[in-house]
Amino acid sequence: MDGWWAYAFIAIAGWLATDIWRWLGVLAGNRLRDDSEALNWVRAVATALVAAVIAKLILYPTGVLAQSPLWLRLGSVVIGAIVFFAARQKPAAGIATAIAALAAGLWWRGF
């Protein structure tokens, strides 16, 4: 098996590149209080990143989702948000409803 060392190097380098940061995060996280400003900032940044990815998927979709109209994607999000809040902020209920609304809308449009 000639050249296996290249695959081993890629695996080890990839593991080190991500795992070091995970362990540093664990070590730093153990020293933070739950109500610290640093942790609040990290939560805010993480929430903003997730919101940005979701907004990008809705407004600028790729693949099959790009064939669906914007009003259907936005309507599915609104319906999912309404169910999320009506179900006492249970994410599974909101996500499942939004997916079902999108699927029903696509079926209705003949996709």
N, C-alpha and C positions, 0 to 999 in steps of 0.2 A: 504494500500500500504506500505508494510514493506520494509524498506531499501531505501526509496526515498531520504533520507538525503545524501547517498553516491553519488547519481547522482547530487544532488544540489552542493555538495562539489566539485566534479570534474568540473562542469560547472563554478562555481565561481573561483576556483583556475586556471582553464584554461583561463578564461577571464582576471583575474588579471595578470597572467604571461605574457600575450601578450599586453594587453591594457596599462599597466604602461609604457612599453617601447615606445609604439606609442605616448603617451602623452609627455613623456620626449623628444622624437624626435621632436615633434611639438614645444615644448618650446625652445629647443636648436636651431632648425632650424630657428626660427624667429629672432634669434640674429646673424645669419651668413649672410655674404654678398654673393651674387651670384658668385663672382669671388675669394672667399677666398680659401686658400690652403686646409683647412679642407674639404670643400665641393668638391673640385676637387679630393681629396683622396677618399672620399665616392663614388663619381661617378665612379672612376677608379676601386674600389673594387667591386661595384655592377655590372659593365660591365664585369669584369673578372669572377665573379661568374656565370653570365648568359652564357658567352662563355664556361665556363667549363661544365656546365650542358648540353649545346647543343653538345659539343664535346663528352661527355660521351654517349649521346643518339645516336650519329652517329657511334662512334667507338665500343661501348660496349652495343648494344641495348638488350632489354629484350622482351619477348613475341613474337608476330607475326613479329615484325620488325626484330628480330634476324634471321629470315629465309630469309631475303632479302640479296643479296650479297653486300659486302662493296663498290664495284665499283658503284653500283646503288645508294646507299645512298650518296656517295661523289659526283657523277655526278649530282644528284638532287640539292645538295647544291650549286655546281658551277653554274648550270643553274639558280637557284634562285638568286644567287649573281649577275650574269650578268644582269638579268632583274631588280633587285633592283637598280643597278647603271644606267641602261638605262632609267628607269622610274623616274629619278630625285630623287633617294633615298626614294622611297615610300615603307615602310615595307610590306604593304598589297600585293603589286604586287609581290615582291620577295618571300614572304611566300606562296602565292597562287600558283605561278609558280613552286616552289620547291615541294609542295604537289602534284600538277598535274603531274609533271615529275616522281615522285616516284610512284604515282598510275598508270601512263601509263606503266612504267617499270615493275611493279608487274603484271599488266594485260598481258603485252607482254610475260612475263615468265610463265604465267599460274596460278598465285595465285588467 
